[in-house]
């Protein structure tokens, strides 16, 4: 069913009741899997992701001999998509081997490879396992945010938070060529509108991830990017609050 955007410019509200610069509800937890070195659970709207971390673990045997020259840990990413996670259940459980999933794995691995202090763990691997429970837009952004929390929970040193968000453009208004930006797109909006995923490092505006899977005029890219970066700042505050609350609970349990 096509997305009806005719009311966007009249009511200034989207189909889910949000304004153009509002995030969806974001809920996150860390230390959700006792058996993992680090873990997290994250919801961005109806997109739900579980992340677990294995490592840093020393590489042994033949694998170590093959990578004997490695002075840094290697970050690997595995993504599993539940067959029940999307509307199309026939293709929902493909996960591994799917082209888009492989691209996401490579993007996440390269992002954290350059952000984590991998030089502290030579001849080691850090495995990020992501399990997609529900898909409703901003999937790559949700995976990056969940992985950040899980790595913090695992105690893997990093230079700062990697936080990600999506932004898109509404169709041009009638009689003009201007289009309004939107923050944090849901699944229906992603199917109909041009959009991108942007990830930043820390509280500033240093862009570490930029993925765009649709076409947009070059003159509108700057506005898209600015809205996405602002969304990343909001998400960083939320994730930082989750980490601080967990740290407070741990300290209270130790003291008591």
Secondary structure by P-SEA (a helix, b strand, c coil): cccccccccccccccccccccccccccccccccccccccbbbbcccbbbbbbbccccccccaaaaaaccccbbbbbbbbbbbccccccccccccccccaaaaaaaaaaaaaaaacccccccccbbbbbbbbbcccccaaaaaaaaaaaaaaaaacccccccccccccccccccccccbbbbbcccccccccccccbbbbbccccccccbbbbcbbbbccaaaaaaaaaaaaaaaaaaaaaaaaaaaaaaaaaaaac
